[in-house]
Amino acid sequence: MSKKIPFGDFFVLFFFLVGALFAGISYYIYQGNQSLVKNGIATQGVVIGMHRIDRKKYPVAPSVRYFTRDGKEHVFHSSEGRNPPEYQIGQEVKLYYDPNKPEDVYLEGNYLLVYVFAGMAGVFWLISIWGVPAAVVAIWKWIWS
């Protein structure tokens, strides 16, 4: 006698785990930003331009010129674009950079990726969380019966 595979229960568990993965990514990005705030060097930068993340799409991200403590000029090209743009050319922004890797930059208050991944985690969890206990029981019974 063959056991019927609980595909629906595996699907519910899979959705829950994908949500956990997105939550973990969101937390990892947030912690990296906070590490730069805590251990990095704060400075002022100036938005010198706006660039598209993808040539064919409108969301634009800032390019920021800043100087490190040793007086070297750097340009940071953000990968977090928005529509409408959050920054204006000529606007001064506070940023943090890693003194050992000055190209590792965090723009103050720029949590877009944290919000995106946390939001996706929330959606996956809302879809699946209610069925996780029953799915775990069904899969457990399927495995051991």
Phi, psi and chi 1 to 4 in degrees:
 res  aa     phi    psi   chi1   chi2   chi3   chi4
   1 MET       -  126.6  178.5  167.7  121.1      -
   2 SER   -94.0  144.9   69.2      -      -      -
   3 LYS   -85.8  140.0  -61.9 -175.0  -83.3 -175.5
   4 LYS   -76.8  127.1 -175.9  178.4  175.2 -166.3
   5 ILE   -74.1  128.1  -60.9  172.5      -      -
   6 PRO   -80.8   73.7   28.3  -32.5      -      -
   7 PHE   -58.2  -42.7  -73.3  111.5      -      -
   8 GLY   -60.2  -39.9      -      -      -      -
   9 ASP   -69.6  -37.7  -64.8  -48.8      -      -
  10 PHE   -63.6  -38.9  -83.3  114.4      -      -
  11 PHE   -63.1  -45.0 -173.8   72.8      -      -
  12 VAL   -61.0  -46.1  166.8      -      -      -
  13 LEU   -64.4  -39.7 -157.0   53.4      -      -
  14 PHE   -61.1  -46.1  174.1   74.7      -      -
  15 PHE   -59.4  -42.8 -105.3   56.5      -      -
  16 PHE   -61.8  -43.4  179.7   78.2      -      -
  17 LEU   -68.5  -35.6  -66.3  174.4      -      -
  18 VAL   -64.0  -41.3  168.3      -      -      -
  19 GLY   -60.5  -41.5      -      -      -      -
  20 ALA   -64.4  -38.4      -      -      -      -
  21 LEU   -62.5  -47.0  174.9   66.4      -      -
  22 PHE   -62.9  -38.9  -74.4  147.5      -      -
  23 ALA   -63.8  -40.2      -      -      -      -
  24 GLY   -64.1  -41.1      -      -      -      -
  25 ILE   -63.7  -44.1  -68.6  169.9      -      -
  26 SER   -59.1  -45.4  176.4      -      -      -
  27 TYR   -64.4  -40.6 -178.6   74.3      -      -
  28 TYR   -61.8  -45.2  176.8   78.2      -      -
  29 ILE   -64.0  -44.8  -65.8  169.2      -      -
  30 TYR   -59.8  -46.2  175.7   78.5      -      -
  31 GLN   -63.4  -38.6  -76.2  -59.3  108.9      -
  32 GLY   -61.9  -42.4      -      -      -      -
  33 ASN   -63.2  -45.2  -68.0  -14.2      -      -
  34 GLN   -65.8  -33.2  -68.1  -52.8  -59.5      -
  35 SER   -63.9  -41.2  176.8      -      -      -
  36 LEU   -66.0  -37.8  -90.0  176.2      -      -
  37 VAL   -63.9  -42.3  169.4      -      -      -
  38 LYS   -76.0  -44.2 -177.5  178.9  176.9 -174.2
  39 ASN  -106.2  -10.7  -57.1  -43.8      -      -
  40 GLY   -86.8 -176.4      -      -      -      -
  41 ILE  -108.6  128.2  -63.3  172.9      -      -
  42 ALA   -83.8  140.0      -      -      -      -
  43 THR  -154.0  170.1 -170.2      -      -      -
  44 GLN  -100.2  141.4  -71.5  -67.0  117.3      -
  45 GLY  -127.8  167.3      -      -      -      -
  46 VAL  -124.0  131.8  176.1      -      -      -
  47 VAL   -70.8  117.0  176.9      -      -      -
  48 ILE  -104.6   -7.8   59.1  169.8      -      -
  49 GLY  -176.6  167.5      -      -      -      -
  50 MET  -124.2  136.8  -57.7  -61.8  -75.4      -
  51 HIS  -130.4  151.3   63.0  -83.1      -      -
  52 ARG   -82.6  139.5  -68.6 -177.2 -177.3 -166.7
  53 ILE   -69.4  -42.0  -55.4  -58.7      -      -
  54 ASP  -124.2  131.3 -176.5   -9.5      -      -
  55 ARG   -53.3  -32.1  -71.4 -176.7 -166.1  177.8
  56 LYS   -98.0    0.4  -63.0  176.9 -176.7  172.5
  57 LYS  -117.0  152.8  -65.0 -176.8 -179.3  174.5
  58 TYR   -79.9  -35.3 -173.2   75.7      -      -
  59 PRO   -49.3  129.6  -26.3   34.2      -      -
  60 VAL  -117.2  151.2  -67.8      -      -      -
  61 ALA  -123.2  154.4      -      -      -      -
  62 PRO   -82.3  150.5   30.7  -36.3      -      -
  63 SER  -109.3  124.2  -65.9      -      -      -
  64 VAL  -119.0  129.2  179.5      -      -      -
  65 ARG   -95.8  133.3  179.9  179.6   60.1 -135.7
  66 TYR  -146.2  162.6   63.5  100.1      -      -
  67 PHE  -118.2  137.1  -66.8   90.0      -      -
  68 THR   -81.5  171.4   54.7      -      -      -
  69 ARG   -58.4  -29.2  -77.0 -166.6  174.9  158.7
  70 ASP   -84.2    6.3   59.7    5.0      -      -
  71 GLY    87.7    2.8      -      -      -      -
  72 LYS   -78.4  137.6  -69.9 -175.8 -178.6  175.2
  73 GLU   -86.0  138.2  177.6 -177.7    9.9      -
  74 HIS  -134.3  154.0  -67.0  -89.4      -      -
  75 VAL  -124.5  125.9  176.1      -      -      -
  76 PHE  -104.8  124.0  169.0   65.5      -      -
  77 HIS  -103.6  104.4  -59.2  -74.9      -      -
  78 SER   -64.4  148.8  177.1      -      -      -
  79 SER  -104.1    6.4   61.2      -      -      -
  80 GLU  -106.5   95.8  -64.8 -174.2   19.4      -
  81 GLY   -93.6  154.0      -      -      -      -
  82 ARG  -138.9  155.1  -64.1 -163.1  179.7  139.9
  83 ASN  -135.0  108.6 -178.9   14.2      -      -
  84 PRO   -75.0  159.5   27.3  -31.8      -      -
  85 PRO   -61.2  143.5  -19.0   28.6      -      -
  86 GLU   -82.8  -25.2 -178.5  178.0   -8.0      -
  87 TYR  -116.6  157.5  -58.2   98.5      -      -
  88 GLN  -117.1  147.5  -57.5  -68.5  -34.0      -
  89 ILE   -61.3  133.0  -65.2  175.4      -      -
  90 GLY    94.3  -11.6      -      -      -      -
  91 GLN   -71.1  137.2  178.0 -179.1   -8.7      -
  92 GLU   -85.9  137.2  -73.3 -169.0    8.4      -
  93 VAL  -132.3  147.9  -66.0      -      -      -
  94 LYS   -89.6  136.1 -173.5  172.5 -175.6  178.7
  95 LEU  -141.3  164.0   57.3   89.4      -      -
  96 TYR  -124.3  138.2  -60.5   86.5      -      -
  97 TYR  -132.1  155.2   67.9   90.2      -      -
  98 ASP   -79.9  122.8 -177.6  -21.4      -      -
  99 PRO   -62.4  -25.4   17.0  -24.8      -      -
 100 ASN   -85.4  -23.3  -61.4  -40.1      -      -
 101 LYS  -138.2   80.7  -76.9  177.3   42.3 -176.5
 102 PRO   -58.1  -17.5  -17.7   26.5      -      -
 103 GLU   -80.4   -8.8   63.3  -82.1   -1.8      -
 104 ASP   -86.5  102.2 -169.8    5.7      -      -
 105 VAL  -126.1  146.4  172.5      -      -      -
 106 TYR  -128.0  121.2  164.3   66.6      -      -
 107 LEU   -80.4  127.3  -69.0  176.1      -      -
 108 GLU   -56.6  131.9 -175.5  173.0   70.5      -
 109 GLY    79.5    5.9      -      -      -      -
 110 ASN   -93.5   88.1 -157.4   -5.5      -      -
 111 TYR  -112.0   22.8  -70.8  105.3      -      -
 112 LEU   -55.0  -50.1  179.7   63.3      -      -
 113 LEU   -65.4  -34.6  -73.1  177.9      -      -
 114 VAL   -61.1  -46.2  172.4      -      -      -
 115 TYR   -66.0  -39.9  -64.8  147.0      -      -
 116 VAL   -63.0  -50.5  166.8      -      -      -
 117 PHE   -68.3  -37.6  -79.1  104.8      -      -
 118 ALA   -65.2  -38.5      -      -      -      -
 119 GLY   -64.4  -42.4      -      -      -      -
 120 MET   -65.0  -38.8  -70.3 -170.2  -51.9      -
 121 ALA   -60.1  -44.5      -      -      -      -
 122 GLY   -60.1  -42.4      -      -      -      -
 123 VAL   -63.7  -48.2  167.9      -      -      -
 124 PHE   -62.2  -39.2  -84.3   86.8      -      -
 125 TRP   -70.1  -39.4  -81.0  -14.1      -      -
 126 LEU   -61.8  -36.0  -81.1  173.2      -      -
 127 ILE   -71.0  -34.0  -68.1  170.5      -      -
 128 SER  -109.9  -25.5   65.3      -      -      -
 129 ILE   -59.0  -34.1 -166.1  111.0      -      -
 130 TRP   -68.1  -27.0  -45.6  112.3      -      -
 131 GLY   -99.1   -2.1      -      -      -      -
 132 VAL   -62.5  -48.3  168.7      -      -      -
 133 PRO   -58.3  -45.3  -25.3   34.5      -      -
 134 ALA   -66.6  -36.4      -      -      -      -
 135 ALA   -65.7  -42.2      -      -      -      -
 136 VAL   -62.7  -43.4  168.8      -      -      -
 137 VAL   -63.0  -45.6  167.9      -      -      -
 138 ALA   -63.5  -42.3      -      -      -      -
 139 ILE   -68.0  -40.7  -67.8  168.5      -      -
 140 TRP   -59.5  -46.3 -175.1  -95.9      -      -
 141 LYS   -64.4  -38.2  -74.4 -179.6  179.6  177.7
 142 TRP   -64.1  -41.5  174.4   73.9      -      -
 143 ILE   -68.2  -44.5  -69.6  171.3      -      -
 144 TRP   -98.5    3.4  -61.5  109.5      -      -
 145 SER  -107.8      -   64.4      -      -      -
